């Protein structure tokens, strides 16, 4: 395997040597060292080319000593130096004569990634790659080495491929199951991973990139699956209840507790109530006002909830603003403040124009208070016309399967209350003509019969 044609080396050296020093590419080393590395680079590249054409791994072993020299002396010679380096080191590790040699080669592979990060950056990506290499090479025996690297990669500034977040969660669970950390670590790291994935999903949804969005949803499902054994409310309360009792005014802890319980829909637990009340007292802001509003709503304290939700809705944006107005509409509905409820639902529709849900709630509001339109000489049945109008509007803005199905079911139910054709005739009503619903509804609609 040592047979390398001198002609190849000669051509390479002649080409590089005849180039003015100022024109040499930047290899991350001095001009003098770069000149010294011309022959090792030629021999390394020839061996790599032979491997690519023959797939004979012995050529990777042939490249190894020259590759070592280049990485040690001119680490910026090429990014391919590190791609090929992974293949070279994998072959060397697989053929190690004993455990000591194998361990030394694995350490060399890790050092290669450190050099790459120092040379080209992209710390999160390559730190996570180090973790993955150790996990694959050392299995469970490497847990103490690879888990901290996943954790470091996730917490670093910069981009990280979403797939590594699933590996991070799996590593976290293995770490806890091995007795190396408390179960709270799983919840804490789930909070980090899910937040990053949610942000990635929002980015691709906004870009209308359905392929990437679907991919990210797959990763979210992977993280959720890993977390599911720790996800029920009873387990979460058990995990965080002790921490809350020990430090009930720790703002960071309170944010973590309220955040994770809200995400997992555990807002009717006493821990969520207590943590949110403390958080609002210590750090009142729109987000905590929103949480207080949700708590009061779940306790059926609607008037108190209204105060919190009105304050929150004024300041919140996006999804949070939408939810604040939706809850506010529910509260007004429960206090029979129907006009205010409609106004809140319309504000929710304005906050997120892709949602048909607010119009559906208004339709139900109209139908449930049809008696207020009794001045229509039909016992308030004109309210059902206005209700169906809102359901049609709901389907127009949100054609999701779930929304369309629910709207159609309500349309079928409400249409049964329309007056019969003969009855409409007796009331001088004609199909399709304009009609104003009396009472607080006050909507302009059209006559419809059955």
N, C-alpha and C positions, 0 to 999 in steps of 0.2 A: 504493500500500500504506500510505500515511501516513494514510489516512482512518480515524480512530478517533472514534466518536461521543462528543461532549462530555457527552452524557447519562450514558453509562457511567461516565466519570470523575467526574462530579458526584455520582452516586449513591454511588460508592465513597468519595469524600472526605467526603461528608456523613455517611455511616455511621460512618466511622472518626473523623472529627473530633468527632462528637457523643458519642463514648465517652470516659469519664473516662480520663485518662492512666494512672491506676493499674490500669485494667482492660485496657489494651492488651496484646496478646501479647508475649512476649519475643522480639525479633528479633535479639538480640545486639548492640545498639547503644544509644546514649543516647536518651532520650525526644525530644530536639530533633532528632537525626538521623532518628529513626523518623518523625517528622512530615514531615520533608523528603522521605522516601522513599515517602510515600503515593501520590503521582502516578506515579513510575516503576513502582511495584508494580502499580498499576492498568493502566498501559499494557502492561507485560510480561505480565500475566495475560490481558489481552484478546487479545494477539497469540498466546499459547499456545493459548487456546481456539479462535481462528480456525484455527490449524494443525490442531488435533485434529479439527475439523469438516470441513475442506477437504483435509487432507493436502498442502497447498501449502507447500513448504519456504521460500517467500519470507516467510511469516509468522515463521519461526524467525529469519531475518535481521532482520526488523522488531523482534523481541524482543531481539535481541543488545545494543544499547546500554543498554537499561533493565536487562537481566539483569546486565550488567557493573557498573552502579551499585549494584545490590542486593548482589551478592556482595562488592563492595569495602567497602560501608558497613554492611550489616546481614546478615551471613552466616548468621544463624539464622532468617531469615524463613520458610524452609520446606525440608524435605529434598527436596521436588520441584524446588527450585532447582537441585540438582546432577544429578538425573535428566534434567531438561529441558536442563540445561547441556551434558551430553554430546551430545545431539542437535543443539543449537545450534552447538557447536564443530565437530562432524563436518561440518555443512553449510558452515561458514565455511572449514574446512581444505580441503574438496573444491573450493571455488571460489577458492582463493588464486591471486593473479595471478602470483606467482613463488616461488622456493624460499625466499627470505628471509621473505616474508610467511607462507608455510606453516610454517616453523620457529618463527616468533614465535607463531603460533596454537597450535601443538602445545605450546609452553612454557606458554601461557595455560591450555590444558586441564590440563596437569600441575599448575599452580598451583591450579586449581579443586579438584582432588582433595586437595591439601595443606590448603586452607582447610576442606574438608569434614571431613578427619581431625581438624584442630585444633578444629573446632566440635562434631562429633558422635562422635568416637572411631572405633572399629572399624578400627584401624590395619592389621592383617593383610589384611583383606578389600579395603580400598581401595588399599593399597600394591600388592597383587597386581593389582588392576584397572588401576592406572597402568601396570604392566609389560605387561599384555595389550594396552592401548591402544597403547603404544609399539611392541610387536611387530607389531601389525596395521598400524599407520601407516608404520613405518620398515622393516619386514621385516629382512633380515639386516644392513642398514646400522645398525640400532638396537641391535644385540646388546650393545654396551658400555653402553648405557643400560638396557635392559630386564632383562638377566640379574641385575645387582646388586639390582634392585627385587624380582624373584621371590625371591632369596636372603634379602633383608631381611624380606619378608613371612612367609616360612616360619619364620624364626628369632624373630619377634616373639611376645610373649605374647598369647594370645587366640585366638579361633576363626578358622579359615581353611577355606573351602570345599574339599572334597577334590579337586575337579577341577583346582584350581590346582597341586596337587602333581604331577600329570602334566605340566602345562605347565612346571613347575620342572625336572623331569627332562629334558624335551626341550630346554629352554634351556641346561641344564648341558652336555648332549652337544654342542650347537651351539657353545658357548663353548670346549669342549675341542678340538673338531675345527677350530676357527678358530685354534688354536695359542695361545690366551690363558691356558691353564692346563694343568697336568699331568693325565694320565688318572686319578690318584687322586681328583681332585675328583668324578668321576662316581660312584665307589664311596662316597665320603664322603657325598655328597648323596643317593644311593640309600638309604643307611643311615638318614638323617634322614626321608626321604619315606616309606619303607616302615614305619618305626616309628610314624609318625603315622597312617598308614592302618590298620595293624594295631590301634592303639588305638581308632580310629573303628569298625572292624569289630566289635571286642569289645563296644563300647558298644551297638551296634544289635542284636547277637546277644543280649546280656543283656536288652535291652528287647523281644525277640521281634518286632522290626520287620524282617520279611523283605524288604520293598521297599527300604528304605534299605541293608540288609545286601547285597542283590544289587547295588545301585548302587555301593557301596564296593568290592565284589569286582571290578566292572568297572574302577574306577580302579586297583586293585591290579594287574590284568592289564595296564593301560596302562603303569604304571611298570615292571613286569617286562619288557614288550616293549621299552621304551626302553633298559632296562639290559642286555638279553640279549647284545648284542655284547661286553660287558665281564664277562660272568657266569661263564665257565668257570673252573675251578680253576687251570689253567695261567696264564691271564691275571691272575687275582687274586694268585697267588703272585709273578708277575713284578712286578706293580705295588707290592705291599707288602713283598716280600722285601728290596728295597734300603733301604726306610725302616727296617725292623727291624734290618738290619745296621748302619745308621748310628746308631741310638738304641735298643738292645735292652732298656733298662730304663725307657723312657718309659711310665708306667702308662696314660695316655690312649691312646697309640698301641697298646699291647698289648690294651686293651679293644676298640678298633676292629678290630684284626686278627682277634682271636678271635671277635668278634661277627659280622663279615661272612663269615668262612670257615665258621662254624657255620651261619649262615642259608642259605648256598649249598651246604651239605653237602660241604665240603672238609676234613673233620676228619681225614682220613687223610694229610694232607700234612705234611711235615717242618716247614714254617713254623708250622702250627697247633700241632704238638707243642711246638716251641721257645717260641713266644709264650705258650702256656698255662702251661708250666713256669715261665717267668719271672714271669708274672702271679701265679701261686699263691705263689711264693716272696716276692714283693714285697707282695702284698695277699691273704693267705689269707682266704677267706670262703666261704659255701655255694655261690655261683655258680661260683667258680673251682675249688672242690672237685668240683663237678659236671663241669666241663670236664676236670679231671684224671681223673676216673672214666671218662669217655668215651674219653679217650686211652688209658688202660691197657686198657680193654675192646677197643679196636681193635687194640692190640698183643698181645692174648690174655694180658695180665698180669692175670688175673681176681682173684687174691687181693688185689693192690694196689688194683685198681678197687673191690673191695668196701669197703675201708677209706674211700676217698674218698666213695663213693656213700652209705654209711650216714651219714656226717657231714653230707653235703649234704641228704639226704632229711629229716633231723630239722628243718632250718631253712627249707627252701624252701616255697613255697606254689603253689597253682594248677597250671598246666601244667608248671612246672619240677619240682614235687614228684612229679607223675604220672610224668614221664620218668625221674626219679632212681630211683623204685621199679621201673619197668619194666626199666631197665638193671641194677638190682641183682638182679632176678629172673633175668635172662639170665646174669649172672655166677655166681650160685649153681647154676643149671642146668648150666653148663659145668664146675663143680667137683663135680658129682653130689650137691650138698646140696639134695635135692629138697624136703624140708619147708620149708627156709628160702626156697627159690625160690617155693614156693606162697604163703608168708606175704608175701613182697615183692610178688608179683602181686596179692594181695588188698588190700594197702595201696595199690597203684596204682589199683585199682578204687574204693577208698574216696576217693582224692584226686580222681578224676574219674568220677562215677557215670554219665556218658553214654557211656563207652567200653566196648565189648565185648571189646576186644583182650586185656586181662588174663585174662579167663575162657577165651579161646581158647588162650592160652599154657598155662594150667593143664591144659586138656583134652589138649593135645599132650604135656605132661609126664606125665600119667597114662598115655597110650597108649604112650609111649616106655619107660616103666618098668613095664609090665604084669607082667614077671617077678617083681616084688617082691610081687605078690598071688597067687603060685602056690598058697598054702594054701587057695584057694577050690575046690580039686579040679577046676578047669577050665583049669589051666595059666595062671592070671592073667587070664582073659578078662573077669572081672567089672570089671577096670579100665576096660574100654571102656564099660561102663554109666555109670560115674562120669564118664568123659570126655564122653559124649553129654549128660549132665546139665549139665555146665559149658557146653557149646556152646549148649544151649537157653537157659541163663541169659544167655549172651553176646548172643543174638538178642533176648532180652526187653529188655535195657537199651540195645541199639544196633541199630536196625533199618535202618541205612544199607545201601544196595545192596551195597557192597563187603563189609561184614562178614557180611551174611546169605549172600552167595554163598560166601564162604570157609567159614563154619560149615556150610552144607549139604553142601559137598564133603567136609568132614571127617566129618560125620555119616554120609554114605554109605559112606565108607571104613571107619569104625570099626564100623558096624552089621554089616558083613560078618564081623566076628569074634564076633558074638553066637552062643551055642550054638543048635543046631537044636532044634526042639520035642521031638523024640524023645529027644535027648540030655538035655535038661532034665528030661524025665519020669524018666529013669533015675537022675537025681541028686536026685529029689524036689523039683524046683524048679518053681514055678507062676508063670506070667506075672502081673506086677503085684504080687507079694508083696515084702515088704521084704527087703533083703539088705545086709549090711555088708561092704564090700570090706576084705580083710585087708591086713597090711603097713603101710607108712608112709602110704598113701593114706587108709585108715581112714574112708572116706565111707559114709554110709548112702544106698542107692540102691534101685532096684526091678529085679526080674528081667525080662529081655526076651529073646525068642527070634526066630529068623528062619525 
